[in-house]
Amino acid sequence: LPLGYDRHPDPLRRELVINPVEADVVQKLFRMYDASANLRTVEIEAERLGLHCKLRPKEKAATSGTAPTEPSLFSRGQLHYLLTNKTYLGRIRHRDKDYAGLHPAIIDQVLWDSVQTKLQSTGARPRGRSEDPAPSRCLMGKLRDETGDLLTPTHTERRGRRYSYYISHRLIGEHSDPDGWRLPAPELEATLRGIVLSHLRHLTEFHAVLVNPDASDVARIIKAGDDLCTRITREPDVIAVLLKRATLYRDHIEVHRDAKKVADAFSVDADNLASGILAFDHPITLRRRGVETRIVAGAFIQAPDRTLIRVLAEARAWAKALKSGTALTELAASTGRSEPYIRLRLPLAFLAPSLQLAILDGHQPPDFSVAKFIATEIPLDWDAQQRLFA
C-alpha cells in the first residue's frame, strides 16, 4: 500500500482512495526533488521537516501479533522508489506494462515528467559517484565567519564520493590559516533555512512583521508570511534572495535580510518593516577538530540529529516490546533489523532522561552520535552518564 493512499472502505471494491495527509507528503517530496534534482538534498530536507514513511496499519499488526512499526524517515532508496512509482500518476503496473487505474492521481503529468527527466539525467553518472553537487553558489558572498572572512563554496572527492563545504576564504592558497572554518554545505544550508523559517513563522504568528500593524490587514500579512514560508520550503534557493548576509560565531549566527526583498514578499513599504524581521541573532554551537591539518575538518552546526532521534525512538520501542515478553528473535524479524543491530542500540533507551531530552532538543554534546554511542561503554548510573557527556 503506497504512501498517499488507503484501501477503499468497502472491502469488495479493490480500489485505492487518497489519504489527504500522506498525499501532501508525496507532493512535497516530488516538488522538493523537482527543485533540487538531488536525492540527498531531499533526504536532508525531509528529515528536517519530519516527513516519514507510511506507518504500518494497526489491524495488520494485530493479526501478526507484533506492535505497529514506528514511523521511519526516508532513505535515498525509498525516495527513488517513491519518485518512480506510477501509482501516483493514476496508473497501475503489471509486469513490464502499465495501465490506467481506477484510483485518482496525486501527481500531475507535468511534475511527473519533470522529475523523471531529472532522475534519468542523474542516473547517467558513473556508478560510485555521489549525488552531492557542488554547494549552491547563490549563497556566495553572503556568508562570513566570526573574523569577517567570506565562506566560499567548494567540494572534495574521496573514494568516489563528493563532499560539499563552505570554507573560510583564508583556507584557500598555499599558506592557509588553520583557524579557518570548514562547514558541511548541506547541513549549513538546511540549518540556515530552518532558522529563517522558524523566525519568520514566529514573527508572523505574533504580528511582529510591521512597525505599525493594522488590524484590518492582519489576515493578509499572515497569509503572505505563510506563502513565503511555503516558497522557502519548496524552493531552497529562495533563502538566498531574502538573505543580505549571515555571520557565524561560536555561539550564535547573525542574520540580516534584504529589506526590499522582504517588503516585496509582504507587499508593504520597507520603512514599515519591524527591525526584528530584518536582523536577528540565533544561538548555535560550532566545533572545530583536526586543526593539525591544512584545512580544518569536521566543523558543524549543532542541531537536532534526526538519525539519533530515530534510533532513540526505536530503542525505546524495542525496550518496551522486550519488557512485554517479545523475544529478541521475533523483534528482529518484525522490524527487519538484525539481532546485533538491536543489541548495540538498545542501551540508548536507558540513557538519563535529561540526556534523552537533550537529544530531542538538539542540545546533546556536539560529538555525540549513534556511532560514538556504540563505540563507548555507557555506564548505567545516570550521574556517571552526565559526567561522561558533560
Salt bridges, closest charged atoms under 4 A:
ASP6 OD1 - LYS54 NZ 3.46
GLU15 OE1 - ARG13 NH2 3.17
GLU22 OE1 - LYS54 NZ 2.49
ASP24 OD2 - LYS28 NZ 3.43
ASP34 OD1 - LYS118 NZ 2.93
GLU43 OE1 - ARG40 NH1 3.88
GLU43 OE1 - ARG76 NE 3.34
GLU45 OE2 - ARG48 NH2 2.67
GLU45 OE1 - ARG193 NH2 2.74
ASP98 OD2 - LYS86 NZ 2.98
ASP98 OD1 - ARG91 NE 2.84
ASP132 OD2 - ARG40 NE 3.41
ASP145 OD2 - ARG170 NH1 2.61
GLU146 OE2 - ARG288 NH2 3.03
ASP149 OD2 - ARG170 NH1 3.08
GLU157 OE2 - ARG129 NH2 3.43
GLU157 OE2 - ARG162 NH2 3.68
ASP177 OD2 - ARG170 NE 3.18
GLU187 OE2 - ARG40 NH2 3.57
ASP217 OD1 - ARG220 NE 2.86
ASP227 OD2 - LYS223 NZ 2.89
ASP251 OD1 - HIS252 ND1 2.80
GLU254 OE2 - HIS256 NE2 3.25
ASP264 OD2 - LYS260 NZ 3.02
GLU314 OE2 - ARG310 NH1 3.36
GLU314 OE2 - ARG337 NH2 3.06
GLU339 OE1 - ARG343 NH2 3.18
ASP367 OD2 - LYS372 NZ 2.86
